[in-house]
Structures are given as structure tokens and as C-alpha cells.
Amino acid sequence: MTDQSPSTELSPIQLRTQPKPVWVISMARPDLHQKIPFEWVKLFLTLDPACDLINSHFRCVDVSRLQHVVLNGVDVWPVNREIYATHFFEKAWEYGGWPKVTLVFDSDQLERSFKEVPVNIDAEVLAEIKKTYPTMVRTEVEGSFWLSRLAEDDPHIAKPYEREYCRWISGDPFAALKALVIFTDDSALCVDLLLPLLNANPHWNVPVSGC
């Protein structure tokens, strides 16, 4: 986990502390083909040390998914669909375009999209596992099957990319979500977009425990 040398001024605006923290981070528009232009570990430690944001899984998506995220706690539908997330923020930063919505997830609340089982597994046990991981392929490891939630023709199935990044949320997405962080060079526009969404959703107005 390596920070980059800081070169960009950041101006955080906190819109929620409960039930989950929400920040809009104003900064100069970055070159998305370059490394992160700020010390992300320092930023997340400063935002909310109690949430332990740096020890999380990160997923960055386009701001067009913001309404879906606010309503459902994740940007996909159904909410238990596979997502790609990583505990390396530098990797997550490569995605989502600009402005960028960062979903910070509790790593313990994310499930891997696959299971590896021996080929001699009991048939009843296999049938039960396939209810959750329906696609079965042989792996390069002799004597094992790879059971996945991905479709058989998905290019990532049983590949290192699925092993490293593919996850899904088996429970409540809002329980998995630690925080939302929106990076933008137009904070006024993002705040004007985000506040009505938060105010209209009962979830974001219930005073329950945060992180």
C-alpha cells in the first residue's frame, strides 16, 4: 500500500455522518491516466479514523450511478450481482471516470464470487453449493472444479481477475457499505445533486450506527 507524492489540494465537504459517512472531495480535475495525485491513505485517515477506511475494499463508479448507489447501497441490480472491488485504492481509482464515486466496503461483508471444490465432492453438497455458485468449470488445478456466480462465457471466470477482484454482497448492501466518497472538480454541482437524493431516501435519515 504505497501513497503517491501529494500535488493536489483537497477540500472535503461532509454531507452525512450517519448512518454512513458521505463526503464530497473537491479537487482539480486529475489526469486519470496518471497516478493518484494525492496521499490517499492520509486523506482517508483524516476523514474519519474511526471508520478504518484504509482497511476496506474500494469500488469506483461513474457519477451517473450515484442515484442507484444512494437508493440501494451498491451500483448494481440486483444488489447481489457480482461487482469488482479491491483493497488497493490505486487500482479502484483507474475506474469510474470523472467525477468519481467511491464506494468503501467492509471487506468482511463481501463474498468471493467463486468456490473451488474437489472433483470427488459429495453430489448433494455440490448441488447445494451450485444453488449459489451455479456455473461449474474445470480448473488448471488437477482434481478440482471452479464454481462461480459468473456466466460460463464471462472472460474473467476462473481467471486471476475473478480470484483477485470479483465479489458479491450476500446480505444488506447498506451493512456492507462503510462510506461514500465523491471526487469532483465541481463540488457545488455534486452537492446540489447529492443532497436531494440523500434527503429523499429514508435510509440516510435514520440515526443508526455508522461504521
N, C-alpha and C positions, 0 to 999 in steps of 0.2 A: 504494500500500500504506500505509494510514493506521491507526495504532493508536487505540484509544479510551482515554479517561482511566480510570486504574485506580480501582476502588472495591470490589474483592472480594479477599479473602485467599485465596491458593492454597497448597495443601500437596501437593507431588509425592511419590509413592512409586514408586521404580523396581523393577520385578519382574524385568526382564531387561536385560542389556547386549548379549548375543549370543544368537542370530545377528542379531537385530534388537532395538533397544531397545523396551521396553514400560513405560509409565508409567500410574499411576492418579493423577489430579489431583483432590484433594478441595477442594470449594468450596461456598459457599452456593448453594442452588438458584436459578438465574437466571430472570428473565423472558425467555422465548425470543422474545418479540415486540419486545424492545428490542435495542440494540446490544450487542456483546460487552462485558461489564463488567470487562475486564482488558486489559493490553497484551500481545496475543498474540505479537507479534514478540519482545518482551523475554522472554516465557515460553519460547518455542522456542529462542531463543539461549542461555538459561540452562540448559535441559535437556541439550542436547548440541551445542555449537558445531561439533564435527567432522562431524556429520551434515548440516549445512546445511539444517535442516528448513524454514526460511522460504522457501527457493527450491525448492518442491515443488508437487505437486498434492495437494489435500485432498478427502477424501470423508467425510462424517459419516453414520453409520447408527445405528439403534436398537440398544440393548444386546441385544435378542433375537437379533441376528445375530452376536453375539460368538463363539459356538462355531464357526460356519461360517468366520468370519474366521481364527480360530486354526488350524483344520484345513486351510484352503485358501489363505490369504493374501489373500483377497478375499471379499466377502459375496455374490457371485452364483454361480449354477450354470447352465450350465457356466462355468468360470472365465474363458473368453474371451468371455463375453457382454458386451454393452455396459454401461458404467457412466457416471455423470455425476460429474465431478470438476473442480476449479477451483484455480488458483493463488492465488485470493483467499479466504483463510480466512474472512473475514467472510461470504462467500456460502455456503461449506460449513456454517458454523455455523447457518444457517437450517434445516438438515435434521437428522434423526436423533432428534428428541425429547429426552427426558431419562430416565435418564443417556444420555450421548452417546459413541459410539465413533468416534474419528477415525482414519481410515487415511491415513497420509502416504506418498505415492508418489513415486518417482523419475520426474520428468516425461519424461525421455528413454526410459523403459521403457513409456510409454503411447502408443498409436497413436490417431490420429483415426478416427472411425467412418465416414468417407466419403473419397471421392476425386472430384475434378472432372476430366472429360476432354473433349476436343473431340469434336464430333459426327462428325467425319471420321476418328476413330481407327481404326487397323487392326483388322479384325474378330477376328483371332487374339489380338491384345493385349487387346482388350476382353473376349473370352471368358476370358482368363487372370485379369484383374482381377476379373471377376464371380464367380470362384470364392471370393474373399474378401469382396467387396462386391456381393452378389447383386441388390440392389434398384436399379433404374435409373429415374430420373425426369428430366424436363427441368427446367432451372433458369431463373431470370429472366434469367440472362446468355445472350444470344443466341449460339448456336453451341456450347453445351456441355451435357453430361449430368452429373448428380449420381449417383454410385454410392455406395450406403450399405449398412451392415450392419443398419440398422433396417428394419422391415417397411414396406411401402408405405403402410399405413393408420396408421402411427405419427404422432401430431400434431406431433412435433418434426422429422420428416425434411425435410432441405433447408431448414430454418429457422435463424435465428440461434442458437437454443438448441443445436441439434446442432453447429453450427460452433464455438461457444464452449466447450461443456462435455462433449459426448459423446466418450468414449474407449473403448478396449478394450485388453486385455493379450494380445499375441500369443505371449508366451513364458511363463516360470515366474512366477506371481504373487508368490512369495516373493522373487524377484530384483527385482521392481518395488516391493515394499513396503519403505519405509525405516524405518517405526516405527509403533507403535500407541500412541495416547493416549486414555485413557478419562476422561471428565469425569463426576464424580458428587458428590452430597452425602452419600453413604454409602460411604466408602472401604472399611470393613471388609467389607461385603456384597460389593462388587465384587472385592476381593482374594480372598475366600473362593470366589467364582465363577470367577475367572480362573486362579488358581494351579493347581487340578487340571487345567484344560484345557491349560495350558502344559506341565505335568509329564507329561501323558499322551501328548503329541504328540512323537515323536522329532525332528521338525524344530526344535523350540525347545530341544532339549537337545544340539545338535551345535555344537561350538565352531568356527564358521567366521566369516569376516569379516563385520562388521556393515554399516555404511553403505558 
